[in-house]
């Protein structure tokens, strides 16, 4: 039986010999370090998101702006907004390249794809051509498709996913252009989307999300074909 002295003066509890508390102290330090990295990168991403909303707002005017007015009303301010985004992407690249790319790229992936989409749309409206992944990298002053270095870069998946978003927006533009009296624009869009769809057929895609998105391009082709077919029935196809 324990004495009164034993109850009032218990033996101090010692740490388990099987678990070193320093393990958890070390883990907490790693958690704090990762939180600091995430906060650092998110600061750039939040700026990019804000700038991206402005760029997308400007480009959305293509659906209610006559083709003849696109240059001053849409393209000029859009390219200016994209220059601001390019500066932010460069700053993000410099910060993110200090850390493992695939550990953190999910933080900015969607927003980088949005920038690429905006560039692709603006370039197509300007010249009717598709900006290559290398040209995108030059515009944003960041590397593309790095294999030997674990640093910030634009991946092929980013470029192709952005391209599927571009096609969706152009397919939406086709009927809106008709509403504005531009009957040649749907023909241009139809040819462009068909060419891209043919290009996707050459790719052996391993990424499930990208494969699903590329498969959906055929619906954009059909959507624009319907617009062109309707113009043909009404005799509105430009002779040129």
Beta strands, then each sheet from edge to edge (+ up, - down):
end
